[in-house]
């Protein structure tokens, strides 16, 4: 007997970078625009995410590529996102405990004590 497993599709998480002679570097992830880096006249670099929102100014191209890449791959998170990731399970657990206590209190009030 042979077990056939479904094909697994993997998606590359590596960015493809293209450089423009005018100092622009464009990133794509799985064929989609993922961000851009522009070189300033002073030699610094400004990174933009996939929605053309500035993400920061960097001294080196490597730092800028890392920042844009982290955002494109979903690695970089804001403090609010990290807090939401923690708060949701805690709030859910609190809700479950509250419902359990409410049911227990209701059952105790309805059932006579012998």
ABEGO torsion letter per residue (X at the ends): XBBBBBBBBBBBABBBBBBBAAGBBBBBBGGBBAEBBBBBAAGBBBBBBAAGBBAEBBABAAAAAAAAAAAAAGABBBAAAAAAAAAAAAAAAAAAAAAAAAAAAAAAAABBBX
